[in-house]
Amino acid sequence: MIVEQDRPLCGIGAEVCYPHPKNIFDELDAPVMRVSQEDVPMPYNEKLEKAVLPNMDKLIAAVNKVCYA
């Protein structure tokens, strides 16, 4: 699980998790998941900004998906 406050594509998390599934796919029990900022421009409104950024609900949903819960 990689959590970052960056865009889902071309961010540090995308680059960190790219080579590992490719090289050790058979060793993984579950896919590598990323929780990141939504792929939209960062809004200036505080409520919209909170909706775009990673948060606990998005993280829990991703963990449940990885754990097949």
N, CA, C and O of each residue as an XYZ file, in Angstrom:
276
protein
N       0.850     -1.161      0.000
C       0.000      0.000      0.000
C       0.898      1.227      0.000
O       1.771      1.370      0.856
N       0.680      2.101     -0.954
C       1.425      3.353     -1.027
C       0.424      4.486     -0.904
O      -0.532      4.566     -1.675
N       0.643      5.360      0.063
C      -0.219      6.520      0.275
C       0.618      7.763      0.066
O       1.680      7.913      0.669
N       0.140      8.656     -0.788
C       0.876      9.884     -1.043
C      -0.070     10.996     -1.457
O      -1.157     10.752     -1.981
N       0.366     12.216     -1.210
C      -0.399     13.390     -1.602
C       0.185     13.908     -2.912
O       0.786     14.981     -2.964
N      -0.004     13.128     -3.959
C       0.498     13.466     -5.278
C      -0.467     12.871     -6.292
O      -1.353     12.099     -5.926
N      -0.307     13.213     -7.524
C      -1.174     12.687     -8.572
C      -0.923     11.188     -8.759
O       0.173     10.702     -8.481
N      -1.944     10.453     -9.232
C      -1.777      9.004     -9.366
C      -0.808      8.588    -10.470
O      -0.224      7.507    -10.401
N      -0.631      9.425    -11.476
C       0.284      9.103    -12.568
C       1.498     10.025    -12.506
O       1.371     11.213    -12.210
N       2.636      9.486    -12.779
C       3.898     10.254    -12.835
C       4.319     10.815    -11.484
O       5.138     11.734    -11.441
N       3.798     10.304    -10.397
C       4.231     10.726     -9.075
C       5.281      9.769     -8.534
O       5.630      8.781     -9.180
N       5.772     10.070     -7.357
C       6.792      9.225     -6.738
C       6.224      7.835     -6.444
O       6.892      6.829     -6.684
N       5.007      7.776     -5.932
C       4.393      6.489     -5.629
C       4.223      5.622     -6.864
O       4.402      4.406     -6.803
N       3.880      6.241     -7.977
C       3.732      5.490     -9.222
C       5.062      4.891     -9.651
O       5.114      3.753    -10.118
N       6.125      5.649     -9.495
C       7.447      5.160     -9.883
C       7.978      4.116     -8.910
O       8.686      3.194     -9.315
N       7.644      4.254     -7.634
C       8.117      3.287     -6.636
C       7.428      1.943     -6.823
O       8.073      0.900     -6.721
N       6.137      1.953     -7.094
C       5.418      0.674     -7.172
C       5.443      0.051     -8.559
O       4.987     -1.081     -8.717
N       5.948      0.732     -9.556
C       5.948      0.162    -10.917
C       6.851     -1.063    -11.076
O       6.370     -2.090    -11.554
N       8.132     -1.010    -10.703
C       9.002     -2.154    -11.021
C       8.733     -3.392    -10.165
O       9.007     -4.506    -10.612
N       8.215     -3.232     -8.971
C       8.072     -4.379     -8.070
C       7.056     -5.400     -8.560
O       7.390     -6.583     -8.625
N       5.837     -5.009     -8.907
C       4.917     -6.047     -9.420
C       5.426     -6.681    -10.707
O       5.166     -7.856    -10.968
N       6.141     -5.917    -11.503
C       6.657     -6.454    -12.759
C       7.724     -7.513    -12.502
O       7.773     -8.528    -13.197
N       8.582     -7.278    -11.502
C       9.708     -8.181    -11.253
C       9.382     -9.322    -10.292
O       9.966    -10.400    -10.406
N       8.477     -9.114     -9.361
C       8.191    -10.145     -8.354
C       6.701    -10.474     -8.305
O       6.156    -10.697     -7.224
N       6.046    -10.507     -9.442
C       4.603    -10.726     -9.503
C       4.186    -12.010     -8.798
O       3.178    -12.019     -8.091
N       4.925    -13.076     -8.971
C       4.560    -14.369     -8.376
C       4.727    -14.392     -6.865
O       4.147    -15.253     -6.202
N       5.497    -13.478     -6.305
C       5.736    -13.438     -4.860
C       4.669    -12.649     -4.109
O       4.557    -12.778     -2.890
N       3.885    -11.836     -4.809
C       2.898    -10.971     -4.161
C       1.633    -11.740     -3.819
O       1.155    -12.553     -4.611
N       1.092    -11.476     -2.626
C      -0.179    -12.070     -2.232
C      -1.362    -11.244     -2.713
O      -2.471    -11.760     -2.850
N      -1.125     -9.959     -2.970
C      -2.166     -9.040     -3.424
C      -1.518     -7.968     -4.282
O      -0.304     -7.776     -4.225
N      -2.308     -7.276     -5.068
C      -1.725     -6.233     -5.911
C      -1.235     -5.048     -5.086
O      -1.715     -4.807     -3.979
N      -0.289     -4.324     -5.632
C       0.177     -3.087     -4.999
C      -0.893     -2.034     -5.241
O      -1.307     -1.811     -6.379
N      -1.335     -1.394     -4.181
C      -2.376     -0.369     -4.286
C      -1.789      0.990     -3.945
O      -0.883      1.101     -3.118
N      -2.316      2.020     -4.592
C      -1.915      3.396     -4.302
C      -3.140      4.202     -3.921
O      -4.179      4.120     -4.575
N      -3.014      4.969     -2.872
C      -4.034      5.946     -2.482
C      -3.368      7.293     -2.666
O      -2.396      7.619     -1.984
N      -3.903      8.077     -3.598
C      -3.270      9.346     -3.924
C      -4.337     10.404     -4.170
O      -5.537     10.151     -4.061
N      -3.864     11.581     -4.502
C      -4.762     12.679     -4.863
C      -5.558     12.269     -6.094
O      -5.058     11.535     -6.946
N      -6.788     12.739     -6.186
C      -7.580     12.485     -7.394
C      -6.885     13.141     -8.581
O      -6.146     14.111     -8.408
N      -7.111     12.630     -9.761
C      -6.444     13.147    -10.950
C      -7.211     14.342    -11.520
O      -7.701     14.308    -12.649
N      -7.299     15.385    -10.716
C      -7.958     16.639    -11.092
C      -7.087     17.798    -10.607
O      -6.245     17.604     -9.731
N      -7.274     19.000    -11.162
C      -6.537     20.152    -10.633
C      -6.919     20.401     -9.173
O      -8.067     20.188     -8.784
N      -5.961     20.847     -8.374
C      -6.219     21.095     -6.956
C      -7.165     22.287     -6.805
O      -6.837     23.389     -7.245
N      -8.340     22.081     -6.186
C      -9.288     23.187     -6.003
C      -8.836     24.126     -4.880
O      -8.040     23.749     -4.020
N      -9.348     25.333     -4.907
C      -9.020     26.317     -3.880
C      -9.989     26.274     -2.712
O      -9.664     26.754     -1.626
N     -11.163     25.711     -2.911
C     -12.146     25.591     -1.857
C     -11.698     24.516     -0.871
O     -11.298     23.426     -1.279
N     -11.763     24.818      0.416
C     -11.256     23.890      1.441
C     -12.002     22.555      1.441
O     -11.381     21.502      1.580
N     -13.321     22.589      1.288
C     -14.095     21.341      1.280
C     -13.769     20.492      0.053
O     -13.650     19.270      0.148
N     -13.625     21.146     -1.096
C     -13.273     20.399     -2.303
C     -11.844     19.868     -2.217
O     -11.556     18.777     -2.709
N     -10.957     20.627     -1.601
C      -9.578     20.172     -1.429
C      -9.525     18.910     -0.587
O      -8.772     17.986     -0.894
N     -10.320     18.866      0.472
C     -10.353     17.669      1.321
C     -10.917     16.469      0.568
O     -10.526     15.332      0.833
N     -11.835     16.714     -0.372
C     -12.404     15.620     -1.153
C     -11.400     15.067     -2.161
O     -11.464     13.890     -2.516
N     -10.479     15.899     -2.621
C      -9.512     15.498     -3.630
C      -8.320     14.764     -3.018
O      -7.776     13.847     -3.633
N      -7.916     15.158     -1.829
C      -6.721     14.589     -1.197
C      -7.003     13.212     -0.600
O      -8.154     12.883     -0.314
N      -5.957     12.409     -0.410
C      -6.147     11.109      0.246
C      -6.648     11.316      1.677
O      -6.240     12.258      2.357
N      -7.528     10.434      2.120
C      -8.029     10.530      3.491
C      -8.213      9.124      4.058
O      -7.969      8.127      3.379
N      -8.639      9.068      5.291
C      -8.758      7.792      5.987
C      -9.790      6.876      5.321
O      -9.574      5.666      5.248
N     -10.895      7.424      4.840
C     -11.913      6.590      4.194
C     -11.376      5.930      2.925
O     -11.633      4.752      2.679
N     -10.629      6.691      2.122
C     -10.047      6.129      0.895
C      -9.006      5.065      1.235
O      -8.905      4.048      0.548
N      -8.241      5.297      2.283
C      -7.223      4.334      2.697
C      -7.867      3.043      3.186
O      -7.425      1.954      2.819
N      -8.894      3.152      3.999
C      -9.577      1.958      4.514
C     -10.217      1.174      3.371
O     -10.167     -0.056      3.366
N     -10.817      1.865      2.406
C     -11.421      1.181      1.260
C     -10.362      0.438      0.451
O     -10.606     -0.677     -0.009
N      -9.199      1.038      0.276
C      -8.118      0.385     -0.474
C      -7.573     -0.823      0.274
O      -7.289     -1.852     -0.339
N      -7.423     -0.712      1.586
C      -6.945     -1.844      2.389
C      -7.942     -2.989      2.334
O      -7.550     -4.149      2.203
N      -9.226     -2.673      2.435
C     -10.244     -3.722      2.337
C     -10.219     -4.393      0.969
O     -10.436     -5.601      0.865
N      -9.961     -3.628     -0.062
C      -9.880     -4.197     -1.403
C      -8.679     -5.133     -1.541
O      -8.785     -6.197     -2.152
N      -7.545     -4.740     -0.976
C      -6.346     -5.575     -1.031
C      -6.525     -6.842     -0.199
O      -6.065     -7.917     -0.584
N      -7.190     -6.709      0.933
C      -7.398     -7.861      1.824
C      -8.609     -8.699      1.404
O      -8.974     -9.653      2.091
N      -9.223     -8.344      0.288
C     -10.394     -9.056     -0.225
C     -11.518     -9.113      0.792
O     -12.203    -10.129      0.921
N     -11.706     -8.003      1.523
C     -12.771     -7.935      2.534
C     -14.016     -7.292      1.986
O     -15.007     -7.156      2.703
